[in-house]
Amino acid sequence: MTDVHTRGATEAILMVVDEPVAAADIAAAIDATIDTVTAALVALRDEYADPDAPRGFELREVDGRWRVYSSRLYADAVGAFVVEGQSARLSQAALETLAVVAYRQPVTRGQVSQVRGVNVDSVMKTLSARGLVTEVGEIGGALQYGTTTEFLERMGLATLDDLPELAPYLPDLADVDGEGR
């Protein structure tokens, strides 16, 4: 298989996937090596990101998987188009709860409630229904929650390591866990 064919086949697959896809899955589908597909993905990402020819889309790697997304340059236009007439925003309570889960995961509902000082059962159900949090385990009979790939995608993050540090905003938090996150 030629590099041109690998690149074209990889691009075609990216155009039809509903969720981010691993390089290994693309390689298996087109009978190519993972290294060849990864090289094609990186080349496509770099081509799409050319500042001299801005595009309305970009190729991003999220949690080891790849997908085409609308360009961050045009987020306002896409947001206006997608949510026209809809209220797709999360409530303040949901945003606070999501932040606790993101920074403290894995975390139980009880632990989130303790941090927030209120019952979070209904908010956690909402976040789960929107695909932003999911059950990731169990400790002492209590379910533990963490964020999802959907959360990473919506936040524009490749991994949880890309979450901004909280220490600059909440100096006394750095003393709590020693990491500032």
C-alpha positions in Angstrom: 0.0 0.0 0.0 1.5 3.4 -1.0 1.8 6.3 1.4 -0.7 8.2 -0.7 -3.2 5.4 -0.5 -2.7 5.0 3.3 -3.1 8.7 3.8 -6.3 8.8 1.6 -7.8 5.7 3.2 -7.0 7.1 6.7 -8.6 10.4 5.8 -11.7 8.7 4.4 -12.2 6.7 7.6 -11.8 9.8 9.7 -14.6 11.4 7.8 -17.1 8.7 8.7 -16.3 7.9 12.3 -18.7 8.9 15.0 -16.1 8.7 17.8 -12.4 9.1 18.0 -10.6 6.1 16.5 -7.2 4.5 17.4 -4.4 4.3 14.8 -4.4 0.5 15.3 -8.0 0.3 14.3 -7.4 2.2 11.1 -4.3 0.2 10.4 -6.3 -3.1 10.7 -9.0 -1.8 8.4 -6.7 -0.7 5.6 -4.1 -3.5 6.1 -1.3 -1.1 7.0 1.2 -0.9 9.9 0.4 1.2 12.9 3.5 3.3 12.3 2.5 4.1 8.8 -1.0 5.1 9.8 0.3 7.2 12.7 2.7 9.0 10.3 -0.3 9.6 8.0 -2.4 11.0 10.9 0.4 13.3 12.0 0.9 14.5 8.5 -2.8 15.2 8.1 -3.0 17.0 11.4 -0.1 19.2 10.5 -1.5 19.9 7.0 -4.9 20.8 8.4 -3.2 23.1 11.0 -1.3 25.2 8.4 -1.7 28.8 9.5 -1.2 30.0 6.0 -4.3 28.1 4.8 -6.8 28.0 7.8 -9.5 25.4 7.5 -12.8 25.0 9.2 -11.7 21.7 10.7 -8.7 20.2 12.4 -7.5 16.7 13.3 -7.0 16.1 17.0 -5.7 13.2 19.0 -7.8 12.7 22.2 -6.7 10.1 24.7 -4.8 8.2 22.1 -7.6 8.3 19.5 -8.0 10.5 16.5 -11.0 12.5 15.1 -11.8 15.4 12.8 -13.3 18.4 14.7 -14.5 21.8 13.8 -11.7 24.3 14.1 -11.3 26.2 17.3 -10.9 29.3 15.2 -14.6 29.1 14.3 -16.0 27.9 17.6 -18.3 31.0 17.9 -19.9 30.3 14.5 -20.3 26.6 15.1 -21.7 27.3 18.6 -24.2 29.7 17.2 -25.3 27.3 14.5 -25.5 24.2 16.8 -27.3 25.8 19.7 -29.5 28.2 17.9 -32.7 28.3 19.8 -31.5 25.7 22.3 -30.2 25.9 25.8 -27.3 23.5 25.7 -25.3 25.1 28.5 -24.7 23.4 31.8 -26.0 25.0 35.0 -23.5 26.5 37.5 -24.2 23.5 39.8 -23.4 21.1 36.9 -20.2 23.0 36.0 -19.0 23.0 39.7 -19.8 19.3 40.0 -18.0 18.5 36.7 -14.9 20.4 37.9 -14.8 18.4 41.1 -15.1 15.1 39.2 -12.5 16.2 36.7 -9.9 17.2 39.2 -10.5 14.6 41.9 -11.4 11.5 39.9 -12.0 8.8 40.7 -14.5 10.2 43.1 -17.8 9.1 44.7 -21.0 11.1 44.8 -20.5 11.5 48.5 -17.1 12.9 48.0 -18.4 15.4 45.4 -21.3 16.3 47.8 -18.8 16.9 50.6 -16.6 19.2 48.4 -19.7 21.1 47.1 -21.6 21.1 50.4 -24.9 20.0 48.7 -26.5 16.8 47.4 -25.3 16.2 43.8 -27.3 13.1 42.9 -29.5 14.8 40.3 -26.6 16.8 38.9 -24.5 13.6 38.5 -27.4 12.0 36.7 -27.5 14.9 34.3 -23.7 14.8 33.7 -23.9 11.1 33.1 -26.9 11.4 30.7 -24.9 14.0 28.7 -22.0 11.6 28.5 -19.6 13.8 30.5 -19.1 11.5 33.5 -19.2 7.7 33.9 -18.9 5.0 36.5 -15.2 4.0 36.7 -15.2 1.7 39.7 -16.4 1.0 43.2 -14.9 1.5 46.6 -16.6 0.3 49.8 -19.9 -0.2 48.0 -20.0 3.3 46.6 -19.7 3.9 42.8 -16.7 6.0 41.7 -17.0 8.5 38.8 -14.6 9.9 36.3 -14.8 12.0 33.2 -15.3 10.6 29.7 -13.7 10.9 26.3 -16.7 13.1 25.5 -15.6 15.5 28.3 -12.1 15.6 26.9 -13.4 16.3 23.4 -15.7 19.1 24.5 -13.0 20.7 26.6 -10.5 20.4 23.7 -8.1 18.4 25.8 -6.0 15.5 24.7 -5.6 14.0 28.2 -6.6 14.9 31.8 -3.0 16.1 32.2 -4.0 19.1 30.0 -6.4 20.4 32.6 -5.2 23.8 33.8 -3.5 23.9 37.2 -5.7 25.2 39.9 -3.0 26.4 42.3 -2.7 29.9 40.6 -6.4 30.5 41.3 -6.7 28.8 44.6 -3.3 29.1 46.4 -4.4 27.2 49.5 -5.4 24.2 47.4 -1.8 23.5 46.6 -1.3 22.7 50.3 -4.1 20.1 50.2 -2.7 17.6 47.7 0.7 18.9 47.0 0.1 19.0 43.3 -2.2 22.0 42.8 -4.8 19.9 40.9 
